[in-house]
């Protein structure tokens, strides 16, 4: 019962944060704003979080954990498209949160996406071909090519989110696979 109440409280706070971030910048949101919008008292807030930064960091970490759980259970050997689609499905499933934190400078969503793509495509043990892909398409030093590659993937995902995820996750996964040359034989 206590676990259920704790989860409900965190959900109320998450919904409050989403609502407030759609109205104002994270830096101007106060604990009073959060608790009033969530319909809880300040003491309850402090039972769960040290401050608003702790709260958003925990929410961000929960999202990353879910994303990396997708990576752990999927096999990237053959076709990365199903994994990318599942990641996009997850983002759509929590779109209200994802769309507001993507615009929150404190969270640095762009870097989160780049780090995740790095894990997904480049450092995943089942995908040793990224160097060949980069060498084939970019005639620049490898570290710069890697940055272009990661920035391209981040830009596509962020653009899709900022456009309200108008394209289906299947279509978007296809776009990402093609843009990152993941559909080409090595």
Contact map, one row per residue, 1 for C-alpha under 8 A:
111110000000000000000000000000000000000000000000000000000000000000000000000000000000000000000000000000000000000000000000000000000000000000000000000000000000000000000000000000000000000000
111111000000000000000000000000000000000000000000000000000000000000000000000000000000000000000000000000000000000000000000000000000000000000000000000000000000000000000000000000000000000000
111111100000000000000000000000000000000000000000000000000000000000000000000000000000000000000000000000000000000000000000000000000000000000000000000000000000000000000000000000000000000000
111111110000000000000000000000000000000000000000000000000000000000000000000000000000000000000000000000000000000000000000000000000000000000000000000000000000000000000000000000000000000000
111111111000000000000000000000000000000000000000000000000000000000000000000000000000000000000000000000000000000000000000000000000000000000000000000000000000000000000000000000000000000000
011111111100000000000000000000000000000000000000000000000000000000000000000000000000000000000000000000000000000000000000000000000000000000000000000000000000000000000000000000000000000000
001111111110000000000000000000000000000000000000000000000000000000000000000000000000000000000000000000000000000000000000000000000000000000000000000000000000000000000000000000000000000000
000111111111000000000000000000000000000000000000000000000000000000000000000000000000000000000000000000000000000000000000000000000000000000000000000000000000000000000000000000000000000000
000011111111100000000000000000000000000100000000000000000000000000000000000000000000000000000000000000000000000000000000000000000000000000000000000000000000000000000000000000000000000000
000001111111110000000000000000000000000000000001000000000000000000000000000000000000000000000000000000000000000000000000000000000000000000000000000000000000000000000000000000000000000000
000000111111111000000000000000000000000000000000000000000000000000000000000000000000000000000000000000000000000000000000000000000000000000000000000000000000000000000000000000000000000000
000000011111111100000000000000000000011000000000000000000000000000000000000000000000000000000000000000000000000000000000000000000000000000000000000000000000000000000000000000000000000000
000000001111111110000000000000000110110000000000000000000000000000000000000000000000000000000000000000000000000000000000000000000000000000000000000000000000000000000000000000000000000000
000000000111111111000000000000000000000000000000000000000010000000000000000000000000000000000000100000000000000000000000000000000000000000000000000000000000000000000000000000000000000000
000000000011111111100000000000000000010000000000000000000000000000000000000000000000000000000000000000000000000000000000000000000000000000000000000000000000000000000000000000000000000000
000000000001111111110000000000000110110000000000000000000000000000000000000000000000000000000000000000000000000000000000000000000000000000000000000000000000000000000000000000000000000000
000000000000111111111000000000000100000000000000000000000000000000000000000000000000000000000000000000000000000000000000000000000000000000000000000000000000000000000000000000000000000000
000000000000011111111100000000000000000000000000000000000000000000000000000000000000000000000001100100000000000000000000000000000000000000000000000000000000000000000000000000000000000000
000000000000001111111110000000000000000000000000000000000000000000000000000000000000000000000000000000000000000000000000000000000000000000000000000000000000000000000000000000000000000000
000000000000000111111111000010001100000000000000000000000000000000000000000000000000000000000000000000000000000000000000000000000000000000000000000000000000000000000000000000000000000000
000000000000000011111111110000000000000000000000000000000000000000000000000000000000000000000000000110010000000000000000000000000000000000000000000000000000000000000000000000000000000000
000000000000000001111111000000000000000000000000000000000000000000000000000000000000000000000000000100000000000000000000000000000000000000000000000000000000000000000000000000000000000000
000000000000000000111111100000000000000000000000000000000000000000000000000000000000000000000000000000000000000000000000000000000000000000000000000000000000000000000000000000000000000000
000000000000000000011111110110000000000000000000000000000000000000000000000000000000000000000000000000000000000000000000000000000000000000000000000000000000000000000000000000000000000000
000000000000000000001011111110000000000000000000000000000000000000000000000000000000000000000000000000010000000000000000000000000000000000000000000000000000000000000000000000000000000000
000000000000000000001001111110000000000000000000000000000000000000000000000000000000000000000000000000010100000000000000000000000000000000000000000000000000000000000000000000000000000000
000000000000000000000000111110000000000000000000000000000000000000000000000000000000000000000000000000000000000000000000000000000000000000000000000000000000000000000000000000000000000000
000000000000000000000001111111000000000000000000000000000000000000000000000000000000000000000000000000000000000000000000000000000000000000000000000000000000000000000000000000000000000000
000000000000000000010001111111101100000000000000000000000000000000000000000000000000000000000000000000000000000000000000000000000000000000000000000000000000000000000000000000000000000000
000000000000000000000000000111111100000000000000000100000000000000000000000000000000000000000000000000000000000000000000000000000000000000000000000000000000000000000000000000000000000000
000000000000000000000000000011111110000001000000001100000000000000000000000000000000000000000000000000000000000000000000000000000000000000000000000000000000000000000000000000000000000000
000000000000000000000000000001111111000001000000000000000000000000000000000000000000000000000000000000000000000000000000000000000000000000000000000000000000000000000000000000000000000000
000000000000000000010000000011111111100000000000000000000000000000000000000000000000000000000000000000000000000000000000000000000000000000000000000000000000000000000000000000000000000000
000000000000100110010000000011111111110000000000000000000000000000000000000000000000000000000000000000000000000000000000000000000000000000000000000000000000000000000000000000000000000000
000000000000100100000000000000111111111111001000000000000000000000000000000000000000000000000000000000000000000000000000000000000000000000000000000000000000000000000000000000000000000000
000000000000000000000000000000011111111110000000000000000000000000000000000000000000000000000000000000000000000000000000000000000000000000000000000000000000000000000000000000000000000000
000000000000100100000000000000001111111100000000000000000000000000000000000000000000000000000000000000000000000000000000000000000000000000000000000000000000000000000000000000000000000000
000000000001101100000000000000000111111100000000000000000000000000000000000000000000000000000000000000000000000000000000000000000000000000000000000000000000000000000000000000000000000000
000000000001000000000000000000000011111110000000000000000000000000000000000000000000000000000000000000000000000000000000000000000000000000000000000000000000000000000000000000000000000000
000000001000000000000000000000000011111111011000000000000000000000000000000000000000000000000000000000000000000000000000000000000000000000000000000000000000000000000000000000000000000000
000000000000000000000000000000000011001111111000000000000000000000000000000000000000000000000000000000000000000000000000000000000000000000000000000000000000000000000000000000000000000000
000000000000000000000000000000110010000111111100000000000000000000000000000000000000000000000000000000000000000000000000000000000000000000000000000000000000000000000000000000000000000000
000000000000000000000000000000000000000011111110000000000000000000000000000000000000000000000000000000000000000000000000000000000000000000000000000000000000000000000000000000000000000000
000000000000000000000000000000000000000111111111000000000000000000000000000000000000000000000000000000000000000000000000000000000000000000000000000000000000000000000000000000000000000000
000000000000000000000000000000000010000111111111100000000000000000000000000000000000000000000000000000000000000000000000000000000000000000000000000000000000000000000000000000000000000000
000000000000000000000000000000000000000001111111111000000000000000000000000000000000000000000000000000000000000000000000000000000000000000000000000000000000000000000000000000000000000000
000000000000000000000000000000000000000000111111100000000000000000000000000000000000000000000000000000000000000000000000000000000000000000000000000000000000000000000000000000000000000000
000000000100000000000000000000000000000000011111110000000000000000000000000000000000000000000000000000000000000000000000000000000000000000000000000000000000000000000000000000000000000000
000000000000000000000000000000000000000000001111111101100000000000000000000000000000000000000000000000000000000000000000000000000000000000000000000000000000000000000000000000000000000000
000000000000000000000000000000000000000000000101111111100000000000000000000000000000000000000000000000000000000000000000000000000000000000000000000000000000000000000000000000000000000000
000000000000000000000000000000100000000000000100111111100000000000000000000000000000000000000000000000000000000000000000000000000000000000000000000000000000000000000000000000000000000000
000000000000000000000000000001100000000000000000111111110000000000000000000000000000000000000000000000000000000000000000000000000000000000000000000000000000000000000000000000000000000000
000000000000000000000000000000000000000000000000011111111000000000000000000000000000000000000000000000000000000000000000000000000000000000000000000000000000000000000000000000000000000000
000000000000000000000000000000000000000000000000111111111100000000000000000000000000000000000000000000000000000000000000000000000000000000000000000000000000000000000000000000000000000000
000000000000000000000000000000000000000000000000111111111110000000000000000000000000000000000000000000000000000000000000000000000000000000000000000000000000000000000000000000000000000000
000000000000000000000000000000000000000000000000000111111111000000000000000000000000000000000000000000000010000000000000000000000000000000000000000000000000000000000000000000000000000000
000000000000000000000000000000000000000000000000000011111111100000000000000000000000000000000000000000000010000000000000000000000000000000000000000000000000000000000000000000000000000000
000000000000000000000000000000000000000000000000000001111111110000000000000000000000000000000000000000000000000000000000000000000000000000000000000000000000000000000000000000000000000000
000000000000010000000000000000000000000000000000000000111111111000000000000000000000000000000000000000000000000000000000000000000000000000000000000000000000000000000000000000000000000000
000000000000000000000000000000000000000000000000000000011111111100000000000000000000000000000000000000000010000000000000000000000000000000000000000000000000000000000000000000000000000000
000000000000000000000000000000000000000000000000000000001111111110000000000000000000000000000000000000000000000000000000000000000000000000000000000000000000000000000000000000000000000000
000000000000000000000000000000000000000000000000000000000111111111000000000000000000000000000000000000000000000000000000000000000000000000000000000000000000000000000000000000000000000000
000000000000000000000000000000000000000000000000000000000011111111100000000000000000000000000000000000000000000000000000000000000000000000000000000000000000000000000000000000000000000000
000000000000000000000000000000000000000000000000000000000001111111110000000000000000000000000000000000000000000000000000000000000000000000000000000000000000000000000000000000000000000000
000000000000000000000000000000000000000000000000000000000000111111111000000000000000000000000000000000000000000000000000000000000000000000000000000000000000000000000000000000000000000000
000000000000000000000000000000000000000000000000000000000000011111111100000000000000000000000000000000000000000000000000000000000000000000000000000000000000000000000000000000000000000000
000000000000000000000000000000000000000000000000000000000000001111111110000000000000001001000000000000000000000000000000000000000000000000000000000000000000000000000000000000000000000000
000000000000000000000000000000000000000000000000000000000000000111111111000000000000000000000000000000000000000000010000000000000000000000000000000000000000000000000000000000000000000000
000000000000000000000000000000000000000000000000000000000000000011111111100000000000000000000000000000000000000000000000000000000000000000000000000000000000000000000000000000000000000000
000000000000000000000000000000000000000000000000000000000000000001111111110000000010011000000000000000000000000000000000000000000000000000000000000000000000000000000000000000000000000000
000000000000000000000000000000000000000000000000000000000000000000111111111000000010000000000000000000000000000000000001000000000000000000000000000000000000000000000000000000000000000000
000000000000000000000000000000000000000000000000000000000000000000011111110000000000000000000000000000000000000000000000000000000000000000000000000000000000000000000000000000000000000000
000000000000000000000000000000000000000000000000000000000000000000001111111000000000000000000000000000000000000000000000000000000000000000000000000000000000000000000000000000000000000000
000000000000000000000000000000000000000000000000000000000000000000000111111100000010000000000000000000000000000000000000000000000000000000000000000000000000000000000000000000000000000000
000000000000000000000000000000000000000000000000000000000000000000000010111111010010000000000000000000000000000000000000000001000000000000000000000000000000000000000000000000000000000000
000000000000000000000000000000000000000000000000000000000000000000000000011111110010000000000000000000000000000000000000000001100000000000000000000000000000000000000000000000000000000000
000000000000000000000000000000000000000000000000000000000000000000000000001111110000000000000000000000000000000000000000000001100000000000000000000000000000000000000000000000000000000000
000000000000000000000000000000000000000000000000000000000000000000000000001111110000000000000000000000000000000000000000000000000000000000000000000000000000000000000000000000000000000000
000000000000000000000000000000000000000000000000000000000000000000000000000111111100000000000000000000000000000000000000000000000000000000000000000000000000000000000000000000000000001000
000000000000000000000000000000000000000000000000000000000000000000000000001111111111000000000000000000000000000000000000000000000000000000000000000000000000000000000000000000001000010000
000000000000000000000000000000000000000000000000000000000000000000000000000000111111100000000000000000000000000000000000000000000000000000000000000000000000000000000000000011001000000000
000000000000000000000000000000000000000000000000000000000000000000000000000000111111110000000000000000000000000000000000000000000000000000000000000000000000000000000000000010000000000000
000000000000000000000000000000000000000000000000000000000000000000000110011100011111111000000000000000000000000000000000000000000000000000000000000000000000000000000000000000000000000000
000000000000000000000000000000000000000000000000000000000000000000000000000000011111111100000000000000000000000000000000000000000000000000000000000000000000000000000000000010000000000000
000000000000000000000000000000000000000000000000000000000000000000000000000000001111111110000000000000000000000000000000000000000000000000000000000000000000000000000000110110000000000000
000000000000000000000000000000000000000000000000000000000000000000000100000000000111111111000000000000000000000000000000000000000000000000000000000000000000000000000000000000000000000000
000000000000000000000000000000000000000000000000000000000000000000100100000000000011111111100000000000000000000000000000000000000000000000000000000000000000000000000000000000000000000000
000000000000000000000000000000000000000000000000000000000000000000000000000000000001111111110000000000000000000000000000000000000000000000000000000000000000000000000000100010000000000000
000000000000000000000000000000000000000000000000000000000000000000000000000000000000111111111000000000000000000000000000000000000000000000000000000000000000000000000000100000000000000000
000000000000000000000000000000000000000000000000000000000000000000100000000000000000011111111100000000000000000000000000000000000000000000000000000000000000000000000000000000000000000000
000000000000000000000000000000000000000000000000000000000000000000000000000000000000001111111110010000000000000000000000000000000000000000000000000000000000000000000000000000000000000000
000000000000000000000000000000000000000000000000000000000000000000000000000000000000000111111110010000000000000000000000000000000000000000000000000000000000000000001000000000000000000000
000000000000000000000000000000000000000000000000000000000000000000000000000000000000000011111110000000000000000000000000000000000000000000000000000000000000000000000000000000000000000000
000000000000000000000000000000000000000000000000000000000000000000000000000000000000000001111111110000000000000000000000000000000000000000000000000000000000000000000000000000000000000000
000000000000000000000000000000000000000000000000000000000000000000000000000000000000000000111111111000000000000000000000000000000000000000000000000000000000000000000000000000000000000000
000000000000000001000000000000000000000000000000000000000000000000000000000000000000000000000111111100000000000000000000000000000000000000000000000000000000000000000000000000000000000000
000000000000010001000000000000000000000000000000000000000000000000000000000000000000000000000111111110000000000000000000000000000000000000000000000000000000000000000000000000000000000000
000000000000000000000000000000000000000000000000000000000000000000000000000000000000000000110111111111000000000000000000000000000000000000000000000000000000000010000000000000000000000000
000000000000000000000000000000000000000000000000000000000000000000000000000000000000000000000011111111100000000000000000000000000000000000000000000000000000000011010000000000000000000000
000000000000000001001100000000000000000000000000000000000000000000000000000000000000000000000001111111110000000000000000000000000000000000000000000000000000000000000000000000000000000000
000000000000000000001000000000000000000000000000000000000000000000000000000000000000000000000000111111111010100000000000000000000000000000000000000000000000000000000000000000000000000000
000000000000000000000000000000000000000000000000000000000000000000000000000000000000000000000000011111111011110000000000000000000000000000000000000000000000010011000000000000000000000000
000000000000000000000000000000000000000000000000000000000000000000000000000000000000000000000000001111111000100000000000000000000000000000000000000000000000000000000000000000000000000000
000000000000000000001000110000000000000000000000000000000000000000000000000000000000000000000000000111111111100000000000000000000000000000000000000000000000000000000000000000000000000000
000000000000000000000000000000000000000000000000000000000000000000000000000000000000000000000000000011111111100000000000000000000000000000000000000000000000000000000000000000000000000000
000000000000000000000000010000000000000000000000000000000000000000000000000000000000000000000000000000011111000000000000000000000000000000000000000000000000000000000000000000000000000000
000000000000000000000000000000000000000000000000000000011001000000000000000000000000000000000000000011011111100000000000000000000000000000000000000000000000000000000000000000000000000000
000000000000000000000000000000000000000000000000000000000000000000000000000000000000000000000000000001011111111100000000000000000000000000000000000000000000000000000000000000000000000000
000000000000000000000000000000000000000000000000000000000000000000000000000000000000000000000000000011111011111110000000000000000000000000000000000000000000000000000000000000000000000000
000000000000000000000000000000000000000000000000000000000000000000000000000000000000000000000000000001000001111111000000000000000000000000000000000000000110010000000000000000000000000000
000000000000000000000000000000000000000000000000000000000000000000000000000000000000000000000000000000000001111111100000000000000000000000000000000000000000000000000000000000000000000000
000000000000000000000000000000000000000000000000000000000000000000000000000000000000000000000000000000000001111111110000000000000000000000000000000000000000000000000000000000000000000000
000000000000000000000000000000000000000000000000000000000000000000000000000000000000000000000000000000000000111111111000000000000000000000000000000000000100100000000000000000000000000000
000000000000000000000000000000000000000000000000000000000000000000000000000000000000000000000000000000000000011111111100000000000000000000000000000001101100000000000000000000000000000000
000000000000000000000000000000000000000000000000000000000000000000000000000000000000000000000000000000000000001111111110000000000000000000000000000000000000000000000000000000000000000000
000000000000000000000000000000000000000000000000000000000000000000010000000000000000000000000000000000000000000111111111000000000000000000000000000000000000000000000000000000000000000000
000000000000000000000000000000000000000000000000000000000000000000000000000000000000000000000000000000000000000011111111110000000000000000000000000001001100000000000000000000000000000000
000000000000000000000000000000000000000000000000000000000000000000000000000000000000000000000000000000000000000001111111111000000000000000000000000001000000000000000000000000000000000000
000000000000000000000000000000000000000000000000000000000000000000000000000000000000000000000000000000000000000000111111111100000000000000000000000000000000000000000000000000000000000000
000000000000000000000000000000000000000000000000000000000000000000000010000000000000000000000000000000000000000000011111111100000000000000000000000000000000000000000000000000000000000000
000000000000000000000000000000000000000000000000000000000000000000000000000000000000000000000000000000000000000000001111111100100100000000000000000000000000000000000000000000000000000000
000000000000000000000000000000000000000000000000000000000000000000000000000000000000000000000000000000000000000000001111111100110100000000000000000000000000000000000000000000000000000000
000000000000000000000000000000000000000000000000000000000000000000000000000000000000000000000000000000000000000000000111111110110000000000000000000000000000000000000000000000000000000000
000000000000000000000000000000000000000000000000000000000000000000000000000000000000000000000000000000000000000000000011111111110000000000000000000000000000000000000000000000000000000000
000000000000000000000000000000000000000000000000000000000000000000000000000000000000000000000000000000000000000000000000001111110000000000000000000000000000000000000000000000000000000000
000000000000000000000000000000000000000000000000000000000000000000000000001110000000000000000000000000000000000000000000000111110000000000000000000000000000000000000000000000000000000000
000000000000000000000000000000000000000000000000000000000000000000000000000110000000000000000000000000000000000000000000111111111100000000000000000000000000000000000000000000000000000000
000000000000000000000000000000000000000000000000000000000000000000000000000000000000000000000000000000000000000000000000011111111110000000000000000000000000000000000000000000000000000000
000000000000000000000000000000000000000000000000000000000000000000000000000000000000000000000000000000000000000000000000000000111111100000000000000000000000000000000000000000000000000001
000000000000000000000000000000000000000000000000000000000000000000000000000000000000000000000000000000000000000000000000110000111111110000000000000000000000000000000000000000000000000000
000000000000000000000000000000000000000000000000000000000000000000000000000000000000000000000000000000000000000000000000000000011111111000000100000000000000000000000000000000000000000000
000000000000000000000000000000000000000000000000000000000000000000000000000000000000000000000000000000000000000000000000000000001111111100000000000000000000000000000000000000000000000001
000000000000000000000000000000000000000000000000000000000000000000000000000000000000000000000000000000000000000000000000000000001111111110000000000000000000000000000000000000000000110001
000000000000000000000000000000000000000000000000000000000000000000000000000000000000000000000000000000000000000000000000000000000111111111000100110010000000000000000000000000000000000000
000000000000000000000000000000000000000000000000000000000000000000000000000000000000000000000000000000000000000000000000000000000011111111100100000000000000000000000000000000000000000000
000000000000000000000000000000000000000000000000000000000000000000000000000000000000000000000000000000000000000000000000000000000001111111100000000000000000000000000000000000000000000000
000000000000000000000000000000000000000000000000000000000000000000000000000000000000000000000000000000000000000000000000000000000000111111100000000000000000000000000000000000000000000000
000000000000000000000000000000000000000000000000000000000000000000000000000000000000000000000000000000000000000000000000000000000000011111110000100000000000000000000000000000000000000000
000000000000000000000000000000000000000000000000000000000000000000000000000000000000000000000000000000000000000000000000000000000000001111111000100000000000000000000000000000000000000000
000000000000000000000000000000000000000000000000000000000000000000000000000000000000000000000000000000000000000000000000000000000000000001111101100000000000000000000000000000000000000000
000000000000000000000000000000000000000000000000000000000000000000000000000000000000000000000000000000000000000000000000000000000000000000111111100000000000000000000000000000000000000000
000000000000000000000000000000000000000000000000000000000000000000000000000000000000000000000000000000000000000000000000000000000010011000011111110000000000000000000000000000000000000000
000000000000000000000000000000000000000000000000000000000000000000000000000000000000000000000000000000000000000000000000000000000000000000001111111000000000000000000000000000000000000000
000000000000000000000000000000000000000000000000000000000000000000000000000000000000000000000000000000000000000000000000000000000000000000011111111100000000000000000000000000000000000000
000000000000000000000000000000000000000000000000000000000000000000000000000000000000000000000000000000000000000000000000000000000000010001111111111110000000000000000000000000000000000000
000000000000000000000000000000000000000000000000000000000000000000000000000000000000000000000000000000000000000000000000000000000000010000000111111111000000000000000000000000000000000000
000000000000000000000000000000000000000000000000000000000000000000000000000000000000000000000000000000000000000000000000000000000000000000000011111111100000000000000000000000000000000000
000000000000000000000000000000000000000000000000000000000000000000000000000000000000000000000000000000000000000000000000000000000000000000000001111111110000000000000000000000000000000000
000000000000000000000000000000000000000000000000000000000000000000000000000000000000000000000000000000000000000000000000000000000000010000000000111111111000000000000000000000000001000000
000000000000000000000000000000000000000000000000000000000000000000000000000000000000000000000000000000000000000001001100000000000000000000000000011111111100000000000000000000000000000000
000000000000000000000000000000000000000000000000000000000000000000000000000000000000000000000000000000000000000001000000000000000000000000000000001111111110000000000000000000000000000000
000000000000000000000000000000000000000000000000000000000000000000000000000000000000000000000000000000000000000000000000000000000000000000000000000111111111000000000000000000000011000000
000000000000000000000000000000000000000000000000000000000000000000000000000000000000000000000000000000000000000001001000000000000000000000000000000011111111100000000000000000010011000000
000000000000000000000000000000000000000000000000000000000000000000000000000000000000000000000000000000000000010011001000000000000000000000000000000001111111110000000000000000000000000000
000000000000000000000000000000000000000000000000000000000000000000000000000000000000000000000000000000000000010000000000000000000000000000000000000000111111111000000000000000000000000000
000000000000000000000000000000000000000000000000000000000000000000000000000000000000000000000000000000000000000000000000000000000000000000000000000000011111111100000000000000010000000000
000000000000000000000000000000000000000000000000000000000000000000000000000000000000000000000000000000000000000010000000000000000000000000000000000000001111111110000000000000000000000000
000000000000000000000000000000000000000000000000000000000000000000000000000000000000000000000000000001000000010000000000000000000000000000000000000000000111111111000000000000000000000000
000000000000000000000000000000000000000000000000000000000000000000000000000000000000000000000000000000000000000000000000000000000000000000000000000000000011111111100000000000000000000000
000000000000000000000000000000000000000000000000000000000000000000000000000000000000000000000000000000000000000000000000000000000000000000000000000000000001111111111110000100000000000000
000000000000000000000000000000000000000000000000000000000000000000000000000000000000000000000000011001000000000000000000000000000000000000000000000000000000111111111000000000000000000000
000000000000000000000000000000000000000000000000000000000000000000000000000000000000000000000000001001000000000000000000000000000000000000000000000000000000011111111000000000000000000000
000000000000000000000000000000000000000000000000000000000000000000000000000000000000000000000000000000000000000000000000000000000000000000000000000000000000001111111100000000000000000000
000000000000000000000000000000000000000000000000000000000000000000000000000000000000000000000000001000000000000000000000000000000000000000000000000000000000000111111100000000000000000000
000000000000000000000000000000000000000000000000000000000000000000000000000000000000000000010000000000000000000000000000000000000000000000000000000000000000000111111111000000000000000000
000000000000000000000000000000000000000000000000000000000000000000000000000000000000000000000000000000000000000000000000000000000000000000000000000000000000000100111111000000000000000000
000000000000000000000000000000000000000000000000000000000000000000000000000000000000000000000000000000000000000000000000000000000000000000000000000000000000000100001111101100000000000000
000000000000000000000000000000000000000000000000000000000000000000000000000000000000000000000000000000000000000000000000000000000000000000000000000000000000000000001111111100000000000000
000000000000000000000000000000000000000000000000000000000000000000000000000000000000100110000000000000000000000000000000000000000000000000000000000000000000000000000011111110000000000000
000000000000000000000000000000000000000000000000000000000000000000000000000000000000100000000000000000000000000000000000000000000000000000000000000000000000000000000001111111000000000000
000000000000000000000000000000000000000000000000000000000000000000000000000000000000000000000000000000000000000000000000000000000000000000000000000000000000000000000011111111100000000000
000000000000000000000000000000000000000000000000000000000000000000000000000000000000100000000000000000000000000000000000000000000000000000000000000000000000000100000011111111110000000000
000000000000000000000000000000000000000000000000000000000000000000000000000000001101100100000000000000000000000000000000000000000000000000000000000000000000000000000000111111111000000000
000000000000000000000000000000000000000000000000000000000000000000000000000000001000000000000000000000000000000000000000000000000000000000000000000000000000000000000000011111111100000000
000000000000000000000000000000000000000000000000000000000000000000000000000000000000000000000000000000000000000000000000000000000000000000000000000000000000000000000000001111111110000000
000000000000000000000000000000000000000000000000000000000000000000000000000000000000000000000000000000000000000000000000000000000000000000000000000000001001000000000000000111111111000000
000000000000000000000000000000000000000000000000000000000000000000000000000000011000000000000000000000000000000000000000000000000000000000000000000000000000000000000000000011111111111000
000000000000000000000000000000000000000000000000000000000000000000000000000000000000000000000000000000000000000000000000000000000000000000000000000000000000000000000000000001111111111000
000000000000000000000000000000000000000000000000000000000000000000000000000000000000000000000000000000000000000000000000000000000000000000000000000000011000000000000000000000111111110000
000000000000000000000000000000000000000000000000000000000000000000000000000000000000000000000000000000000000000000000000000000000000000000000000000010011000000000000000000000011111110000
000000000000000000000000000000000000000000000000000000000000000000000000000000000000000000000000000000000000000000000000000000000000100000000000000000000000000000000000000000001111111100
000000000000000000000000000000000000000000000000000000000000000000000000000000010000000000000000000000000000000000000000000000000000100000000000000000000000000000000000000000001111111100
000000000000000000000000000000000000000000000000000000000000000000000000000000100000000000000000000000000000000000000000000000000000000000000000000000000000000000000000000000001100111110
000000000000000000000000000000000000000000000000000000000000000000000000000000000000000000000000000000000000000000000000000000000000000000000000000000000000000000000000000000000000111111
000000000000000000000000000000000000000000000000000000000000000000000000000000000000000000000000000000000000000000000000000000000000000000000000000000000000000000000000000000000000001111
000000000000000000000000000000000000000000000000000000000000000000000000000000000000000000000000000000000000000000000000000000001001100000000000000000000000000000000000000000000000000111
